[in-house]
């Protein structure tokens, strides 16, 4: 089977331990980096820290169900725009399928899992995700954009969907100071609102993750 040309991170949210481990083994063997969660809260926490390229999500999981979880992650901006979502569930009815696709899921597969179909579906979704994030990174992370460390911190948190008050609290500065940084960022980035700034923030994050490690004078990666 063909492989994605670069390693992708897949988050599998599944409460059945045996199935979760089986999926993890299968996808790890195919060359993917796999992280797993057994409930909605753990899944949400992993989305924030590992920025998956694709999420495989069961619907009937502890905490929020899969539909609610993905809807909330989309609405809050926690889920990166390039992240694909595939529901894996025993709920095969038309109504449930429509609910899943209404959450902006990219596909809806029913159990028992056909591994060949799963692999092909993942490969197709990741190819599109990589094309999207490459285009986003190329558009939004040009070398002419030079930001100070504090501006980088503010922009990163804008990309994360944080409010002005939340940014101020985390960075230990006032709301007024945050607003001044945001105005300065808008001028530097030539944007007019948070939505446009968020796209640039995501593009810069993606570019940093894809960039090869810097090397020192001996030609070795810096630590």
TAVEN-V968567 format. One line per field, one symbol per residue. psi: psi as a letter, one per 20 degrees, with the letter a starting at -180 (. if undefined). Layout:
psi = ???
//
This chain:
psi = pqqpiqpqpppoopiogggghggggghhhjjqopqqqirhghghghghhimqhqpoprgnqqcqrhggghgghghijhpqhipqpppoqioiqgghghgghijkqhroqqqqpohghgghgggghhghgggghgggghhjkqiiooqrghhggggghghijqrgggggghikrrgggghgggghggggilrirhghhgggghghgghhhiqqqqqahijqpq.
//
